[in-house]
Structure formats: structure tokens, C-alpha cells
């Protein structure tokens, strides 16, 4: 089956600056190296936002330099920690919609991958996301002319609450409108997101959803009130999507566990 590698929430900082004791660039490099060693036959890499921790030019530049040697096509998306103007300055060739949003369509014979831009820089609730009317109209057209292809939606903010009150407060502010639009076309078979920094799966208005861990810091299991900034140093992870003739299989692979991964036959 065709493979797609998915990374999310890299949170690149400037060289010499970490998040706690973690260096986001090192963690991402470790994850990418791990993924390429195991799944070098993947067709592409999709990174679903929070590329940087503060949206600084130097942070995007550090990511750009890190990706220079990646042998696979890499598609970059934005999250709530990014800044659109600085991203465009460092990645001037990234596909944009006519309105300047970082959204794109990747087609094959049987699948349409739709990459959305949920960054809302004038948010009433900092770090929440939104698809404004222009982005929804673009999505409506992208869904409408997909033909017989199955659609996979990639969006930083998941379009549903996940049961973590602090994260749900900074979720997608118009999730109902997005899900209504997706279901009106009835061709989306999978939604893939980040933002929460934890492996989560479920459904959103009947559509299968998957959320992957960050490559760097993770959210603790917090079904009661807690800060959206609460983080733990669990292993980072990336996603492996298997695109088959009958549908999509979603795997999440932790990396940095090599010493514990010697195979024994129990
Ligand atoms: Fe994040």
C-alpha cells in the first residue's frame, strides 16, 4: 500500500533555545531519520503545523535547513504557533490559495489529499483556529471537484472536541460549519490533525479522525481542567498512513525507544 508520513507540532526554536530540556530540532531530526530508515518508500511527508514555537523567521529558517536533505517531497502546513508572513518569507515556493492561505490539493488516481490552513492570526481566543469564509469556499470547491477520489483532510486544529477542556477551549472555533461542509460532499474518508500533542482517534460527525503526537513535547492525559501548556517528556511520534484500495489505515510510531525495541518472540 502507498505510504504517507505525517509529522506534526515540531515547535522549532532558535539554535541554543529549547523547550524545557528538549531541543525541538533534534527531536524532529531523530523522528525523520527513524521514519526514513523504516519507510523510505513512502511517497511524501506532510507536516501538519506548529512548525515553529514562536513563528520567528530564524525558526522557520532552521526548519528549512533541516529539511534540505530530505529525499521525499515535503508539504508544510501552519498551526497556531506559526506566523503566515514569516512562513511565506522563508518558504516562498509553498503553494497558496488566491487569498494567500497555505492550502493545497495533492491528487492521485484514487485519493485527493486536501491540506488546510486553520491558523487564525486575529483570533479572539489566542491559539484557537478557524476556517474563514474564503477558506471554506476554497474547501467547498476542492471537495466538489474531487471526482471519484477518496478525500483525506489534513488540518492542524481537529474539527471536534477531544475531552481535554483546556485544549477544547483553543480548538477550531467553527468546527460545526466545517463538518457540515465535509458531510455535504460525503467523500471524506479520513481527517488527520495535530494541535493536541497526543495520540487520539475517534469520529467527527461520523468521519474517522486521527490526531498524532508532537515530535517534541506531549500533552499529559488530562480529562479534567489543566493548562493547555502542560507538557510531559513522553517519546515523540509520527504517523504512517497506508492508502489502500479499500480505505486508509492509520499507524502512529513512537521513536526514541530503540533500546527497548529489541524483538523477542514471546
Ligand atoms: Fe503544538
Boltz pocket constraint, residues with backbone or C-beta under 6 A from the ligand:
constraints:
  - pocket:
      binder: B
      contacts: [[A, 9], [A, 11], [A, 49], [A, 50], [A, 79], [A, 81], [A, 195], [A, 196], [A, 197], [A, 214]]
      max_distance: 6.0
